[in-house]
C-alpha cells in the first residue's frame, strides 16, 4: 500500500467508526516517565493519536486502527497541562489477571467515574466504557486497538439490514 492509500484507508475507517460509535468523548491514557496520565478528546482530536495498523496474516491481515501516543505527543500533553496525572505507572500492573488496558479502564472507572468496574464485552456502538456527566466516554490506553475492518463491516451490515 502506498502512503496515499494508507492515509485514505485510515480516513475511511475513522469516518465509519465515528458514524457508528456510541461514545461522544474519549479518555486516553499513557505512561510517561513512570507516571500514568490521561487526557480527554473529542473524536476529531482523537484522530491525531490514531494509526493504521494491520493484523498478522494468521489473524486475517485486516486493517485496524490503534490509539498510539508518540513520545513527542506525550511530552506536549504533559507540558501543556492537557494530560492529567492519575498516579504511578505501576498501577497498570495492579491486578495480574488483567492486561494494562483493562487495569487502566478499571482505574478510570473507579477513580474518575466513581463506579464499580466489571469487565464486559459491550460493543463500542452501544455505549462508551463509562458515563461522565451523562456523556458516553470510550476509555483507551496507549497502543489499544480502536477497531478493525471486520468489526466495522459487521456493524455497517447490521445497520444496512435494519
BAFI-3210 file (N, C-alpha, C; in Angstrom, 3 decimals, decimal comma, padded with zeros to 6 digits):
// residues 162
n [1|2|3|4|5|6|7|8|9|10|11|12|13|14|15|16|17|18|19|20|21|22|23|24|25|26|27|28|29|30|31|32|33|34|35|36|37|38|39|40|41|42|43|44|45|46|47|48|49|50|51|52|53|54|55|56|57|58|59|60|61|62|63|64|65|66|67|68|69|70|71|72|73|74|75|76|77|78|79|80|81|82|83|84|85|86|87|88|89|90|91|92|93|94|95|96|97|98|99|100|101|102|103|104|105|106|107|108|109|110|111|112|113|114|115|116|117|118|119|120|121|122|123|124|125|126|127|128|129|130|131|132|133|134|135|136|137|138|139|140|141|142|143|144|145|146|147|148|149|150|151|152|153|154|155|156|157|158|159|160|161|162]
n.u [000,831|000,530|001,631|-000,374|-002,600|-002,717|-003,264|-005,771|-007,263|-007,093|-008,515|-011,001|-011,730|-011,767|-013,882|-016,073|-016,051|-016,580|-019,175|-020,683|-020,049|-020,823|-019,890|-019,099|-017,052|-013,566|-011,323|-008,054|-005,248|-001,803|001,609|004,293|007,519|007,474|005,061|001,499|-000,811|-003,719|-005,907|-008,616|-010,575|-012,330|-013,756|-012,592|-010,229|-009,053|-008,243|-005,666|-004,133|-004,438|-003,461|-002,963|-002,918|-002,013|-003,392|-001,780|-001,024|-001,879|-003,986|-005,793|-004,981|-006,228|-006,965|-006,527|-007,371|-005,350|-004,810|-002,267|000,068|002,602|006,037|006,746|004,209|003,300|005,031|004,283|001,563|001,780|003,454|001,911|-000,223|-002,573|-002,774|-003,679|-002,418|-002,626|-001,484|001,136|002,930|003,010|000,504|-000,760|-000,218|-001,642|-003,565|-002,849|-004,332|-005,527|-004,939|-002,869|-004,562|-007,098|-006,650|-006,210|-008,713|-010,293|-009,200|-009,794|-012,598|-013,240|-011,880|-012,330|-014,940|-016,229|-017,486|-018,180|-016,098|-016,619|-015,547|-016,521|-018,074|-019,297|-020,259|-018,636|-020,434|-022,749|-022,433|-020,281|-017,381|-017,590|-019,733|-019,743|-020,988|-023,355|-022,450|-021,319|-018,312|-015,483|-012,904|-009,480|-006,252|-002,881|-001,712|-003,819|-006,242|-008,585|-010,598|-011,384|-011,313|-013,051|-014,861|-016,018|-017,185|-019,082|-020,786|-021,743|-023,068|-025,084|-026,533|-027,384|-029,066|-031,114]
n.v [-001,184|002,203|005,338|007,244|005,622|004,308|006,454|007,203|004,889|004,951|007,338|006,613|004,457|005,808|007,600|005,855|004,581|006,740|007,322|005,203|004,865|004,610|006,333|009,675|011,087|010,684|009,084|008,945|007,083|007,049|006,116|007,944|008,682|006,932|007,611|007,759|009,008|010,774|012,013|013,921|013,806|014,868|013,171|014,224|015,346|013,031|011,666|012,509|010,852|008,356|005,470|003,657|000,207|-003,248|-006,473|-009,584|-011,977|-014,469|-013,788|-012,856|-010,563|-008,069|-004,517|-002,232|000,191|001,821|003,277|005,415|007,106|009,185|009,651|012,338|013,545|012,772|014,190|016,846|016,844|016,480|018,651|020,831|020,696|019,524|016,787|014,839|013,870|010,616|008,776|006,525|004,606|001,927|001,205|000,100|-002,518|-003,485|-005,552|-008,729|-010,480|-009,015|-007,157|-004,298|-002,358|-003,111|-002,865|-000,120|000,865|-000,047|001,413|004,066|003,932|003,468|005,537|007,988|007,971|007,047|004,618|001,094|-001,207|-003,614|-006,169|-006,197|-007,026|-005,239|-003,930|-001,257|000,376|000,422|001,810|003,940|003,210|004,271|006,620|010,073|012,829|012,385|011,858|009,615|007,894|006,636|004,567|004,281|002,823|003,655|002,271|000,570|-001,285|000,361|-000,200|-002,570|-003,594|-005,791|-005,788|-003,229|-003,598|-005,618|-004,244|-002,127|-003,635|-004,733|-002,430|-001,714|-003,817|-003,414]
n.w [000,000|-000,836|000,631|000,288|-000,185|002,263|003,992|002,984|003,596|006,380|006,951|005,889|007,596|010,058|009,620|009,266|011,775|013,517|012,716|013,738|016,421|019,878|021,723|022,739|023,622|024,349|026,498|026,983|027,915|028,991|029,669|031,047|031,788|034,070|035,179|035,222|032,988|031,733|029,152|027,819|024,844|021,918|019,037|016,686|017,674|018,669|016,382|015,782|017,249|016,258|014,492|011,506|011,293|010,812|011,170|011,875|009,276|010,076|011,645|009,880|008,540|008,355|008,171|010,877|013,370|015,668|018,879|019,404|021,189|020,568|021,698|021,518|021,439|023,967|025,636|024,933|025,712|028,489|029,276|028,469|030,128|029,383|029,735|032,512|035,663|036,880|038,525|039,537|037,089|037,731|038,525|036,402|036,532|038,572|038,983|038,217|036,675|034,732|031,673|030,719|029,558|030,536|033,302|033,329|032,460|034,585|036,721|035,890|035,783|038,468|039,898|038,501|037,359|039,553|039,994|040,397|038,774|036,259|034,196|030,836|027,676|025,974|022,853|021,017|019,685|021,106|023,537|025,542|027,587|030,105|031,848|032,050|033,526|032,118|029,577|027,123|027,342|025,822|026,858|026,441|026,410|025,652|022,639|022,250|020,382|018,442|016,562|013,902|010,425|009,977|012,169|011,851|009,322|009,878|011,669|010,049|008,128|009,694|010,290|007,730|007,141|008,887]
ca.u [000,000|001,277|001,304|-001,667|-003,626|-002,808|-003,968|-007,176|-007,852|-007,216|-009,627|-012,233|-012,063|-012,118|-015,215|-017,048|-016,069|-017,252|-020,599|-021,379|-019,609|-021,761|-019,214|-019,002|-015,797|-012,571|-010,367|-006,885|-004,195|-000,446|002,653|005,369|008,483|006,972|003,812|000,332|-001,575|-004,847|-006,466|-009,921|-010,570|-013,462|-013,242|-011,708|-008,928|-008,516|-007,632|-004,230|-003,480|-004,804|-002,540|-003,421|-002,071|-002,529|-003,297|-000,896|-001,727|-002,524|-005,224|-006,622|-004,311|-007,105|-006,553|-007,114|-006,967|-004,812|-004,510|-000,826|000,533|004,058|006,770|006,631|002,851|003,234|005,726|003,444|000,354|002,150|003,967|000,845|-001,243|-003,768|-002,801|-003,824|-001,721|-003,524|-000,709|002,359|002,699|002,842|-000,928|-001,177|000,056|-002,326|-004,160|-002,154|-005,259|-005,949|-003,864|-002,720|-005,770|-008,173|-006,302|-006,425|-010,166|-010,760|-008,744|-010,581|-013,993|-013,369|-011,391|-012,871|-016,397|-016,750|-018,347|-017,513|-015,789|-016,746|-015,149|-017,648|-017,778|-020,273|-019,663|-018,420|-021,550|-023,847|-022,167|-018,884|-016,994|-018,089|-020,541|-019,327|-021,906|-024,330|-021,795|-020,665|-016,875|-014,722|-011,615|-008,447|-004,873|-001,942|-001,469|-005,032|-006,978|-009,862|-011,495|-010,762|-012,180|-014,079|-015,869|-016,739|-018,002|-020,234|-021,708|-022,391|-024,003|-026,232|-027,313|-027,983|-030,127|-032,186]
ca.v [000,000|003,463|006,246|007,858|004,597|004,087|007,597|007,105|003,800|005,456|008,304|005,842|003,731|006,798|008,120|004,800|004,396|007,888|007,224|004,166|004,819|005,021|007,292|011,040|011,605|009,636|009,282|008,194|007,003|006,705|006,212|008,867|008,789|006,146|008,168|007,425|010,205|010,631|013,239|013,788|014,311|014,511|012,276|014,958|015,434|011,681|011,196|012,821|009,779|007,083|004,964|002,490|-000,947|-004,467|-007,722|-010,553|-012,803|-015,545|-013,240|-012,343|-009,478|-006,917|-003,204|-001,848|001,479|001,759|004,520|005,457|008,426|009,203|010,260|013,791|013,908|012,608|015,337|018,029|016,707|016,684|020,004|021,817|020,548|018,841|015,466|014,866|012,792|009,672|008,053|005,931|003,639|000,569|000,944|-000,709|-003,913|-003,675|-006,889|-009,534|-011,198|-008,084|-006,510|-002,875|-001,637|-003,424|-002,221|001,313|001,097|-000,260|002,568|005,226|003,725|003,601|006,821|009,172|007,844|006,741|003,443|-000,200|-001,708|-005,023|-006,412|-006,538|-007,115|-004,441|-003,352|000,198|001,118|000,512|002,827|004,074|002,365|004,943|007,829|011,209|013,945|011,985|011,685|008,312|008,070|005,429|004,588|003,548|003,020|003,721|001,077|-000,250|-001,302|001,065|-001,049|-003,181|-003,659|-006,828|-005,305|-002,124|-004,167|-006,302|-003,241|-001,429|-004,592|-004,809|-001,199|-001,759|-004,826|-002,984]
ca.w [000,000|-000,849|001,737|-000,018|000,030|003,705|004,579|002,565|004,380|007,753|006,977|005,655|008,823|011,080|009,295|009,572|013,228|014,115|012,378|014,495|017,808|020,920|022,603|022,227|024,149|024,513|027,572|026,531|028,914|028,572|030,687|030,679|032,897|035,212|035,693|034,421|032,647|030,819|028,617|027,181|023,473|021,070|018,009|015,774|018,346|018,802|015,131|015,806|018,003|015,642|013,477|010,760|011,552|010,185|011,928|011,217|008,288|010,831|012,205|008,791|007,836|008,145|008,678|012,157|013,922|017,025|019,584|019,693|021,606|020,380|022,812|021,366|021,856|025,430|026,224|024,738|026,533|029,889|029,493|028,257|031,168|028,862|030,363|033,966|036,359|037,547|039,526|039,022|036,013|038,256|038,678|035,247|036,882|039,850|039,048|037,213|035,784|033,685|030,930|031,037|029,159|031,481|034,570|033,154|032,447|035,969|037,489|035,452|036,186|039,915|040,417|037,825|037,250|040,879|039,910|040,493|037,439|035,932|032,812|029,971|026,251|025,236|021,643|021,059|019,086|022,074|024,560|025,921|028,714|031,307|031,619|032,869|033,297|031,113|028,273|026,924|027,190|025,493|027,549|025,709|026,825|024,540|021,826|022,178|019,119|018,485|015,779|012,732|009,244|010,120|013,109|011,197|008,256|010,513|012,218|008,937|007,527|010,611|010,107|006,387|007,161|009,794]
c.u [000,875|000,872|-000,068|-002,807|-003,818|-003,560|-005,448|-007,906|-008,071|-008,409|-010,963|-012,674|-012,453|-013,542|-016,292|-017,176|-016,866|-018,763|-021,339|-021,039|-020,689|-021,163|-019,134|-017,707|-014,875|-011,611|-009,198|-005,796|-002,858|000,494|003,755|006,253|007,935|005,732|002,702|-000,520|-002,789|-005,231|-007,784|-009,832|-011,902|-012,892|-012,287|-010,304|-008,258|-007,790|-006,134|-003,432|-003,836|-003,813|-003,175|-002,417|-002,693|-002,375|-002,344|-001,702|-002,425|-003,864|-006,074|-006,034|-005,133|-006,524|-007,238|-006,588|-006,515|-004,643|-003,025|-000,428|002,053|004,742|006,719|005,247|002,702|003,851|004,860|002,185|000,650|002,572|002,900|-000,224|-002,517|-003,903|-002,837|-003,116|-002,738|-002,803|000,576|002,018|002,522|001,381|-001,466|-000,970|-000,688|-002,924|-003,624|-003,102|-005,769|-004,734|-003,825|-003,976|-006,930|-007,899|-006,525|-007,922|-010,760|-010,420|-009,581|-012,025|-014,166|-012,956|-012,074|-014,402|-017,029|-017,705|-017,507|-017,310|-016,021|-016,364|-016,385|-017,195|-018,820|-019,606|-019,624|-019,583|-022,744|-023,655|-020,666|-018,576|-017,485|-018,994|-020,037|-020,243|-022,925|-023,758|-021,104|-019,190|-016,223|-013,343|-010,626|-007,082|-003,982|-001,672|-002,683|-005,626|-008,295|-010,920|-010,709|-011,790|-013,330|-015,211|-016,688|-017,668|-019,243|-021,253|-022,444|-023,380|-025,262|-027,133|-028,039|-029,160|-031,322|-033,242]
c.v [001,247|004,308|006,883|006,876|004,316|005,222|007,560|006,028|004,243|006,391|007,588|005,120|004,684|007,306|007,103|004,594|005,515|007,838|006,265|004,125|005,314|006,023|008,651|011,709|010,420|010,028|008,351|008,251|006,637|006,825|007,120|009,056|008,167|006,731|007,855|008,675|009,835|012,004|012,910|014,398|013,995|013,678|012,988|015,081|014,064|011,221|011,505|011,715|008,397|006,730|003,758|001,372|-002,137|-005,634|-008,648|-011,380|-013,980|-015,087|-012,557|-011,174|-008,228|-005,628|-002,948|-000,483|001,269|003,168|004,456|006,897|008,410|009,864|011,789|014,269|013,797|013,822|016,601|017,991|016,988|018,131|021,084|021,765|019,875|017,450|015,630|013,659|011,920|008,909|007,533|004,839|002,217|000,225|000,085|-002,193|-004,304|-005,065|-007,714|-010,244|-010,320|-007,522|-005,020|-002,079|-001,870|-002,794|-000,714|001,637|000,942|000,949|003,811|005,110|003,975|004,972|008,039|009,118|007,530|005,558|002,182|-000,732|-003,196|-005,176|-006,805|-006,587|-006,355|-003,830|-001,825|000,987|001,224|001,663|002,961|003,117|002,930|006,103|008,894|012,367|013,639|011,754|010,323|008,543|006,709|005,574|003,715|003,853|002,968|002,342|000,151|-000,195|-000,567|000,245|-001,688|-003,280|-004,640|-006,350|-004,170|-002,640|-004,857|-005,295|-002,508|-002,343|-004,736|-003,597|-001,205|-002,727|-004,387|-002,135]
c.w [000,000|000,361|001,529|000,220|001,520|004,384|004,221|003,361|005,819|007,866|006,790|006,933|009,955|010,863|009,651|011,079|013,897|013,865|013,310|015,985|018,762|021,880|021,925|022,658|024,396|025,617|027,253|027,597|028,309|029,756|030,154|031,911|034,183|035,885|034,700|034,240|031,800|030,294|027,946|025,783|022,814|019,918|017,048|016,372|018,442|017,547|015,056|016,505|017,448|014,544|012,807|010,967|010,827|011,127|011,173|010,226|008,968|011,406|011,129|008,024|007,613|008,725|010,012|012,565|015,356|017,578|019,922|019,996|021,516|021,578|022,734|021,818|023,371|026,117|026,114|025,599|028,003|030,126|029,311|029,343|030,662|029,484|031,878|034,569|037,090|038,657|038,910|038,007|036,528|038,544|037,534|035,487|038,156|040,004|037,891|036,248|034,645|032,947|031,277|030,707|030,107|032,844|034,488|033,186|033,848|036,830|037,172|035,933|037,675|040,431|039,792|037,746|038,600|040,898|040,081|039,077|037,353|034,474|032,008|028,521|025,438|024,008|021,694|020,481|020,036|023,048|024,752|027,061|030,039|030,880|032,594|032,548|032,205|029,724|028,223|026,584|026,916|026,123|026,776|026,305|025,597|023,940|021,749|020,773|019,328|017,760|014,646|011,612|009,415|011,033|012,499|010,112|008,793|011,012|011,107|008,218|008,382|010,436|008,762|006,358|008,004|009,102]
res [x|x|x|x|x|x|x|x|x|x|x|x|x|x|x|x|x|x|x|x|x|x|x|x|x|x|x|x|x|x|x|x|x|x|x|x|x|x|x|x|x|x|x|x|x|x|x|x|x|x|x|x|x|x|x|x|x|x|x|x|x|x|x|x|x|x|x|x|x|x|x|x|x|x|x|x|x|x|x|x|x|x|x|x|x|x|x|x|x|x|x|x|x|x|x|x|x|x|x|x|x|x|x|x|x|x|x|x|x|x|x|x|x|x|x|x|x|x|x|x|x|x|x|x|x|x|x|x|x|x|x|x|x|x|x|x|x|x|x|x|x|x|x|x|x|x|x|x|x|x|x|x|x|x|x|x|x|x|x|x|x|x]
***
